[in-house]
Amino acid sequence: MTLTQAQRTLPSFLAYLDGLRERGDVHFDDKVQAWQVMGYDDVNTVLTDSVTFSSDVSALAPKQEDFDLFKRGNFVRLDDPEHRKLRGLVSQAFTPKMIAGLEPRIAEVTTRLLDEADAAGGDRFDLIDSLAYPLPFIVIAELLGIPASDQLLVRRVADTFFEIHNTDPDESLTELGDKAVRNVAPLIRELNTYVLDFVRRRRAQPGDDDLTSKLMAVEVDGERMEDEEIVGFIGLLLLAGHVTATSTLGNTVLAFEENPDAAALVRADMSLVPAAIEESLRFRPPFPRLGRTATKDTVLGGQEIAAGDFVLSWLTTANRDERVFTEPDRFDILRTSNPHLTWGKGIHFCLGAPLGRLEVKVALRILMERYSDIRLASDAPIHLRNPWAMIGVNKLPLEVRRS
C-alpha cells in the first residue's frame, strides 16, 4: 500500500489534534482566532445548544452575493425560526419512506457500476472513481431530476470546494473567509447559475415525482419555498450530501484493509455491515470539525466565551474521547455503544444521514458478496484528501477476486 501526501495521513492529523488537546478541552487559539473545543461533552453541548451557539458563521467572510444566494436554502447555516421553516418544508418531501424506497435502485446502480468496472479493468479498479463517487451522485441526481450527464460539472465544483477550504490549520478563520471569497465564490456562482436555471425550468415544467418538483409544492403555514431557497438546498445536497457517502464508503474499505479481522467478521455475518459503517464514521468522520458563533457570553468547559466569538467543535477528537469510547484509537465494529457525533446533534442533525447510511450499506454489502477478496493495489498510490478539510480518499485502487 502506497500513500501520497504523507503529511496528510490520519496519524499525522491526529497527532496535531493531540497537541491541541494538551492545551485543554476548551481553549482559545490565538493563531486561528477561535475557541478550539475538543472533548465529547463540550462538543455535544455546542451542537445541541443552538440558541447559544449559532450555525450562522457568515461574519467570517465579507458579504458576497454568491454566498448569500447559496445560503438562502442551506439550512445547515441557518438558525430557528428560519431553520425550522425550511427544514419543515424539505422534510415533507424528503421523507423516510421515500428514502427507504430507493434501496432497489441503489442496488441496481451499484451492480451496473461494478459491471462496468469489471469490464474495463478486469480484477482492478479505483473504488472512488468507479463506485463511491458516481453512486451517490447518480442517486441524488435522479432523486432531484438532474441529468446524470452533469456529474462532471458538479464533481469539479465539489472537489475544488472542499480542497480549498481550511487547508492551513494555523490560518485564522478571517483569513480563511477572505480566501473563500477569492477562490470559492466563482465555484459557488457557477453552481448557483446551473441549479437556478434547472429549478426555473422545472418550475415551468414540473415532473411527476422528482424531489425538486415536490419541494415546489410543499408548504408550511401557507408558505412555500422560493426558487432561491430550493437552489440552496439542492446545492447542499449536491456538495455535502454525496461527498459524505463517498468518503464513508472509501473510509470503510480502507479500514477493512487496515483491520482484516473486522473484514472477516463482516464476511462471516453480513448483519454487521451497519455496525462497521458506524464505526467507520466514528473513526474517520468525513467532516472533521464544525464551526459555530457564540450569540451571548457563556461558559464552556470552565472557559468564559464572549458573544461573537467563533467556536470550532472537533468531531474527530470528540469521537475519540476515552471518557466515552473504550480504546478509542482501535477500529472495533463490535462496540456495544457508539454514540459518535459525526452526523451532528440537535436541530442540525444531518437530514441526509438515512440516505447516506443506506447507500453505503447497500454498496458495501454488494461489494463483499460480489468479491471474495478485496485488497488495496500494491503498486498504485492512495490519494488522501486534506484531513483539515475532509477525512477521506480521492483515489483508492483495488485488486479484487470474484466470488
MOUR-V31683 format. One record per pair of residues at least 24 apart in sequence whose ideal C-beta (glycine too) atoms are under 6 Angstrom apart, sorted by the first residue. I is the first residue (numbers start at 0). J is the second residue. If there is no record, write none. Layout:
I,J
I,J
//
This chain:
0,375
1,380
2,381
3,380
3,382
4,383
7,383
7,385
7,386
12,386
16,316
20,316
24,300
25,299
25,300
25,302
30,169
31,171
32,171
32,172
33,172
33,309
33,311
34,304
34,310
35,311
36,310
36,312
37,313
37,316
38,320
39,317
39,320
39,323
41,299
41,300
42,312
42,317
43,344
45,291
45,310
45,312
46,343
46,344
46,345
47,344
47,345
49,345
49,346
51,294
51,297
52,291
53,78
53,292
53,294
54,78
56,290
56,292
59,172
59,176
60,176
60,179
60,180
61,180
63,180
63,184
65,184
65,187
65,188
68,191
68,227
69,187
69,191
69,231
69,234
71,227
71,228
71,231
72,228
72,229
72,231
72,232
73,231
73,235
87,219
88,217
88,219
88,224
89,232
91,217
92,210
92,213
92,214
92,217
98,353
98,354
105,138
105,358
105,361
106,361
108,134
108,137
109,134
109,362
109,365
122,398
122,399
123,398
125,394
125,396
126,252
126,395
126,397
127,249
127,394
127,395
131,245
131,248
131,249
132,245
134,362
135,241
135,244
135,245
135,358
136,241
139,236
139,240
139,241
142,210
143,210
143,211
144,206
144,209
144,211
153,237
156,186
156,190
157,238
157,242
159,186
160,186
161,388
161,389
164,388
165,387
165,388
166,385
168,387
172,309
190,234
194,230
194,233
194,234
195,230
198,226
198,229
198,230
240,351
243,285
243,355
244,355
244,358
244,359
246,285
246,391
247,359
248,359
248,362
249,391
249,392
249,395
250,279
250,283
250,391
251,279
254,279
254,330
256,375
258,330
261,332
266,367
271,332
272,360
272,363
272,364
274,332
275,332
276,359
277,337
278,332
280,339
280,341
281,318
281,337
281,339
282,330
283,390
284,314
284,315
284,318
284,341
285,389
285,390
285,391
287,315
287,390
288,313
314,340
314,341
370,399
371,400
371,402
372,400
373,397
373,399
374,398
//
